[in-house]
Structure formats: C-alpha cells, structure tokens
Amino acid sequence: MNAPATDTDKRRSYLDTAAVALSGICLLHCLALPVVLTALPILNIAVLDESTFHTIMIVVILPVSVVALSIGCRQHKDILVLTLGIVGLGTLTLMALFGHDLIGLTGERLVTSVGGIILAAAHIRNFLCCREDDCQHEHQD
C-alpha cells in the first residue's frame, strides 16, 4: 500500500512541471520571436525587448529550477540531473546576461535554445528518477 504524497513530494513535482513549461516558453520565444517581430511593425504592436524578456525569464526560471533540481538531487543523487541542470542554467544565465554582446543575436538565440533544451532534459530526468524510485508524489490522485 502506498503512503500519501508528502507536501515536499508534491512541490517537487509541481516545480519540475513548471520548470519544463518555462523552458518550453523560453524555447518558443527564441524560435518564434523572429517571425513575430517581423509581423509586429505591420500590426503596430509594441512588446518587451529581448533583454527585458530574458531577464524576466531568468528571474523566474532560476529559482524554480534550483529548488526543483536541488530537492531531486538530494533524494535521487543522480549526477546526470545535477550536471544537466548546472549546464542548462549556466548557459541560460550567461546568454541572458552576455549572449548578445558575446556571440550576436542569432548565436544568442541558438545557444539559449540549446540551454533551454538541456535544462528541460534535467527536469524530465528528475521526474523520471521519481518514477523509478516510486516517489510518493507520483501516486497523488
């Protein structure tokens, strides 16, 4: 018989799900932005500039990912989750802060997209480790 899910287990599950969704939003932004920006002058619509968007995403992604992956790494001790998380978060942070100046707009978008995919992979792996270890939050109704 399975014990009820603890609050920590539930929070970790929600954080991993939120982090994967945020990484997807970031990836969508990087891939769709050139098309959308091309259409905006025609529609006469103003939006956030790239720098502001990246700053907002980092402010949201960093804490969610750090908490979710920290909880998972403590419980599962999976070095791949930790490695992917550090590489993904590091890449996203570096690109948000210095990417445009270091490698230009196109390079920044490409590297940011790769960083987002790596971070999403860390959260997916963390989720799969929970399934493998039969964590209690996997049994919630």
N, C-alpha and C positions, 0 to 999 in steps of 0.2 A: 504494500500500500504506500502511495506517495504522500509525503508530508506537504502541507500547503506551502505555497511560494512565500518567501520572506520579502519584506519591503526592499531590501538590498538587491535581491534577485530580480524583482520587478523593475526597479530603477535601472539596473544594468541593461536589461532587455530593451527598455524604452530608449535609453541613451544610445545603444548600438543602432537601433532602428532610426532614431533621429539623426545620428551621425552619417549613416549611409544615405539617408534622404538629403541631408545638407551637402554631402559630397556630390550627389547627383545633380542638385541645383547648381552647384559650382561648375560642374562639367557642362551642363546645359547652357549656362551663362557663357562659358568660354567658346562653345561651339556655335551657339545661336546668335551671339552678340553681333558679329559682323553683318549678318543678314538683317537683323532688326535695326541696327544703326543705319544701314543703307536706306531702309524704308522710313525712318523717323523724320528726316527733313521733309519728305513728301507729305507726311501726316502732320507735320509741325508740332511734334511732341518732344518735350524735354525729359531726360531721365538722369539717373545718377551716373557720374563719370566712372570710369574703370577703377580709379584709385579708391574712391569712396565705397564702391561695391566690394572691392577686395578687403578693405579694412573692416567693413561690417561683417563679411563672411568669416574673416579670421577671428574677430571678437566672438562670434557665435560658435564656430567650428572648434577652436582651440579648447575651450573649457569642456564642451560636451565630449569631445574625443578623448581628452586627457582623463576625465573621470571614468568614462565607459571602459577605456582600454586599461586603465590602472586597476580597476576592480577585477576585470577579466584576467589580467596578467597575474595579479595576486592569487587568484583562485586556481587558474589553469596552469600557470607557469609555462606558457607556450612562448618560446623565444621568437617564433615567426610573427606572432601577433605584435609583440613589442618592437621588433625590427621594422615591420611594415608600418606600424603606427608612427615611429620616430621618423622614418624616411618620408612618409606621406605628409605628416605635419610640418616637418622641416622644410620640405620642398614648397609646400603651400605658403608657409610664412616667409621664406626667402623671396619667393616670386611676388607676394603681396607687397613686401617692403622694397625690394630692389630689382625685381624682374624686368620692368620696362627699361630702366637705365642700363642694366647689365646685358640683356640679350634682345631688346626691342620688343615691340608689341606682339608680333607673330610668335617669336620664341617664347615670350612670357605665356601666351595662351597655350602653346603646345606643352610646355613644361608644367604649367599649372594643371592642365588636363591630366597629365600622367600622374602628378602628385595626388590629385583627387581620386584617381582610379586606385592608386596604391593605398591610400587611406581607406577607401571603401573596402578594399580587399582585407585590410586589417580588421575592420569591424565585422565583415562577413565571416572571416576565420574565427574571430572571437565568439560570434554567435554559434558557429558550427562546433567549437570546443564545448560550449554549454550543452549542446545537444548530445555530444559524445559522452560528456561527464554526467549527463542526466541531471543538470541543474534544476532546481525546483521551479524557477520561473518559466520553464518550458511546459509545465503541467497546469498553468493557470487556465481557468475557464473563460 
